[in-house]
């Protein structure tokens, strides 16, 4: 008898014997159930992990082999390695103690929708390649448009239409390219270097990157200055002044990205006056509500979208605060033909009767890529599994928790909320103070910035909660963004205790 | 007592009582198991569905309500609707009888990897946001690069590196933009309209679209003609002639996309001579092996990549024929800094110690979007679950099935293989013949094209198998692409019977 030591464990890989069956249904069932349990256990324990990963750069290279294995390995062993090697390197966006960036809100329905879409694994570039993928997308985009009370011109039922992109970066790039070509068809390609793209100094970097990819002259990107007086929203006056100065230079105003809920401080650009100026100068307005768009299904928040009727396109990320899991950016346009003219290709190998007859939507012409996943499945599941009522409840619960956090801050005079809270994100800091050890080499504000940066880093290093920062009008703030699906009020209360404890330690050590 | 009629069924939505728990672990477990079983049953039955969906445009609108539901609906009801309303509108890419376009090969490992990635739901834009997502990606891209025997300059270990994009369209767009900016930094932005992008008339439409998005003058896109004499590969001579003619016009050659395995006929562009010409004129060469790249892990196919050592970038789609499920495009570049210079943004709210120290990779600067899914998870699971040995076996089994199909064609003198088979895709047709009822109003070739188009449509309408077409050198061909994960040789034999039966019926009716 051979020694146990030399016996290889039996490997179940879905390849019984010499037949290769990578999609064997019963093996799929067995392994699928294993992973569901693995993830359910993960959610049960996720509050116990350090929220921000504590590994050092290069940690994983030390743990994994240099090459892919020659032979198959069993799923049980792989899952052990996921737990031991991968989980420590994960920053736990699903932790109830996660308050960084913006949330990446997962949900059961979003997860199941992704499973179904991955399971069917269709490549829905055109209608024909899987009619349900196209039609479900058009239907749920109209559903969602109605929930947001978007003007009918943005819905299919009103001559516009919606499409699911991966991220806002793609939505902006597609609309910049559509706007670019609409203008260049009129003024000639040779004028591409005259086109100007506008945002504010608070606009997401996605705009600058999209303009850059689309070949807009980097010298013609305008990040118009905002200030505290307008709560860091872009004013119509500043926008107009910038346009007029560009026109004097012989440039051609092209595109404005207005934001509902900026990344740094959830500031809101005033749509109505901005769109009025844009209309005057024939500028395409895209409304980026990546984070805050979700909240606009609440009647009490809908007013932020007033004026959108004069915009050309609107997008928000359902993967941020609308439970669909990454990635799912909802984009509506009033004039789909502008997208199609800029992005359409129709090679022979994709020709088919339905497309020839123009009786269907081929979403490949509304986006950057040809291949596309069946993303509407998860959005459909989220809308049905929770319904409008529960989605509103979910969003309101986060706003309420953010308000509670504000209330806690207000009770500690060392701290202040730096800009008014619009949604469920609170920007706060330790107020500038005379610190004992401070020899006034730096200004009070600069000292406060350094102090808050130090506080944030010690908090994040503790692993108990995770927040990120922004600098708004020169002020370094900690951002407390409520929105993780597992977060409850008790986590918010605990988070505040963590902040206070670290502030105590820091202020005591520096006094 | 109230009537049963008025009682609403108890709805389990993961929102027990008034508490909103969209990620309740035990409800996740319950619903997750339901969907695993749903999909396992789907795979058990997928061969029984019509492969190409038989619905008419607009079918789904008639079945679904006009608005999202106000109240939550139970998962059991939603799954019933998926079965009744969605499945009929799906073209079953996972069917063993699917031979259309290129495969979208799903697998248990790919699916599980997607589950884990969706379950963790991290947004891995930079290293800090989830170190494991970045590090695993770099590691598996080096693993895979070694499996393909890519020159070390493409690997991290050799100064280059790999990144996972969604699709080849993105890979090409990113490299076009990197190449564009590298040249414009030298010759000035004002010359953007002089840049020329090259492919052949067989190159995927992704190239034209990428050039278009990147702001390349549409008049400067060259689809260089190929012919039967070079088996529809782009010759170095034709490429050189086109460059020389462009230089005479004062234009600036920028970018060549060479293809290993074209979409229409899996033709191969000869890399070595093309790269030699490109080098002479300082042209960026991207190698698009979207479909056939997978096969190059087979020693007997690796020679197709000979010459890649002089290219600048290389990509293939692991979601096509490498079991990862959509989407997963593997891109390697020799000079990551060219990507980073063109695509990097670094706003304050993303600043962190690791990025500041430049001690890590921030993949956001290697791609179009900021947010990115944890795609390396599924690639890692595929590589480990199957191992190099089984992956080779899997690919070879498809090549063998395609050979068998060729053998069946050869035994029926009415048919012919139109271009030599390189991988697992066979391009064939009914040969041009004198048809009784044909009054010679159209040429023999044109009649053959019409006949084959008609044959293909009747085959696809039957729902028994699904193939698509291409037109190569004026010849209409049916493409038989083996690669669906569930396909076995018996399905290939049956497919050939379906082709023969429909040909019999068609030829008899027209004689």
Interface residues (C-beta under 8 A of the other chain):
Chain A: X13 X14 X15 X20 X21 X22 X23 X24 X25 X26 X27 X28 X29 X31 X32 X33 X35 X36 X37 X38 X39 X40 X41 X42 X43 X44 X52 X53 X55 X57 X58 X59 X60 X61 X64 X66 X67 X68 X69 X70 X71 X72 X73 X75 X78 X82 X85 X86 X87 X88 X89 X90 X91 X92 X93 X94 X101 X104 X105 X106 X107 X108 X109 X110 X111 X112 X114 X115 X116 X118 X119 X120 X121 X122 X123 X127 X128 X129 X130 X131 X132 X133 X135 X136 X139 X140 X142 X143 X144 X146 X147 X166 X167 X169 X170 X173 X177 X180 X189 X190 X192 X193 X204 X205 X206 X208 X209 X212 X213 X214 X215 X216 X217 X218 X219 X263 X264 X319 X323 X325 X326 X327 X342 X343 X345 X346 X347 X348 X349 X350 X351 X354 X359 X360 X368 X369 X370 X371 X373 X377 X381 X383 X384 X385 X386 X387 X388 X389 X390 X393 X394 X397 X468 X469 X470 X471 X479 X485 X486
Chain B: X13 X14 X15 X20 X21 X22 X23 X24 X25 X26 X27 X28 X29 X31 X32 X33 X35 X36 X37 X38 X39 X40 X41 X42 X43 X44 X52 X53 X55 X57 X58 X59 X60 X61 X64 X66 X67 X68 X69 X70 X71 X72 X73 X75 X78 X82 X85 X86 X87 X88 X89 X90 X91 X92 X93 X94 X101 X104 X105 X106 X107 X108 X109 X110 X111 X112 X114 X115 X116 X118 X119 X120 X121 X122 X123 X127 X128 X129 X130 X131 X132 X133 X135 X136 X139 X140 X142 X143 X144 X146 X147 X166 X167 X169 X170 X173 X177 X180 X189 X190 X192 X193 X204 X205 X206 X208 X209 X212 X213 X214 X215 X216 X217 X218 X219 X263 X264 X319 X323 X325 X326 X327 X342 X343 X345 X346 X347 X348 X349 X350 X351 X354 X359 X360 X368 X369 X370 X371 X373 X377 X381 X383 X384 X385 X386 X387 X388 X389 X390 X393 X394 X397 X468 X469 X470 X471 X479 X485 X486
